[in-house]
Each structure stands twice: as structure tokens, then as C-alpha cells.
Amino acid sequence: MTFKSWFTTNHITVLGLIFWIMKVLVVHRQEAIQQSIKNQLGQWYVETYNNGLEGLMAAKLENFDLILCGQDLPVVTGIEMRRSIRN
């Protein structure tokens, strides 16, 4: 991805001021929790996944500003996911 394409998709301009859009990854087994977090972070770009393996793959492929995950995720736990992302 070039800087120009990244810049045009990750900001909004209001009255000549540039505001960056936060990119958030939410990984939780309950869809109600995912939806609640997504509603609270309405102005940000939020991507959601149901299990740790899908969340881990998304975190490895894309850059997120914030990652929120549950601890007791199916397939890969939240702790294993955090360790894998850091290494």
C-alpha cells in the first residue's frame, strides 16, 4: 500500500483540519460484546473476529492502533494471541 492510498483512507478532513481515523481490532467470542464495543467506538474503523486465530492473522496482516481481545477465546487464547503479536 502506498502512502497516498493509506493517507486517503485513514483520515477525514473537516473545515481544513485533518483527523486520523483510529483502526481497532476487537476479538471476542460473544457477538453482543463485539457490537457493544463497535457502537461505543462509532467514529473509528472497527474490525471484529470471533476467535483468536482469525484475530491473530488479522493483526499480523494489518496494522491496528488498538487491539481489544478477550482472554478465553476459542482456538487461540487471548494470552497466546498477545504473545504471538509481540514476537
C-alpha positions in Angstrom: 0.0 0.0 0.0 1.4 3.4 -1.0 1.4 6.3 1.4 -1.1 8.2 -0.8 -3.7 5.3 -0.7 -3.1 4.9 3.0 -3.5 8.6 3.7 -6.7 8.9 1.7 -8.3 6.0 3.6 -7.1 6.8 7.1 -8.2 10.4 7.7 -11.1 12.8 7.3 -10.9 16.5 6.7 -13.3 18.8 8.5 -13.0 22.6 7.9 -9.5 22.1 6.6 -8.3 20.2 9.7 -7.1 16.6 9.3 -8.4 14.0 11.8 -6.9 10.5 11.8 -9.3 7.6 12.0 -8.2 5.0 14.6 -8.2 1.4 13.4 -9.3 -1.0 16.1 -9.3 -4.8 16.2 -11.9 -6.4 18.5 -11.6 -10.2 19.2 -14.3 -11.7 21.4 -16.3 -14.8 21.3 -19.7 -13.1 22.0 -21.1 -11.0 19.2 -23.1 -8.9 21.6 -19.9 -7.7 23.2 -18.3 -7.0 19.8 -21.4 -5.0 18.8 -21.4 -3.0 22.0 -17.7 -2.1 21.6 -18.3 -1.2 17.9 -21.2 1.1 18.9 -19.1 2.8 21.5 -16.3 3.4 19.0 -18.6 4.5 16.3 -16.4 7.1 14.6 -13.4 4.7 14.4 -12.8 1.8 12.0 -13.5 -1.4 13.9 -12.8 -4.9 12.7 -14.3 -7.8 14.7 -13.5 -11.5 14.9 -14.9 -14.4 16.9 -11.8 -16.4 17.6 -8.2 -15.8 18.5 -6.7 -17.4 15.3 -8.6 -15.1 13.0 -7.7 -12.1 15.2 -4.1 -13.1 15.2 -4.0 -13.4 11.4 -5.6 -10.0 11.0 -3.1 -8.5 13.4 -0.2 -10.0 11.5 -1.5 -8.8 8.1 -2.6 -5.3 9.0 -1.5 -2.5 11.4 -4.0 -1.6 14.1 -3.9 1.3 16.5 -5.6 -0.6 19.3 -6.3 -4.3 19.8 -9.0 -5.4 22.3 -9.4 -9.2 22.9 -11.0 -11.5 25.4 -8.9 -13.9 27.4 -10.8 -17.1 26.8 -11.0 -17.2 23.1 -11.6 -20.3 21.0 -8.7 -21.9 19.0 -6.0 -19.4 20.3 -6.5 -17.7 23.7 -6.1 -14.0 24.2 -2.8 -14.5 26.1 -1.3 -16.7 23.3 -2.5 -14.1 20.7 -0.8 -11.3 22.6 2.4 -13.2 22.9 2.4 -14.0 19.1 1.7 -10.4 18.2 4.6 -9.1 20.3 7.1 -11.6 18.9 
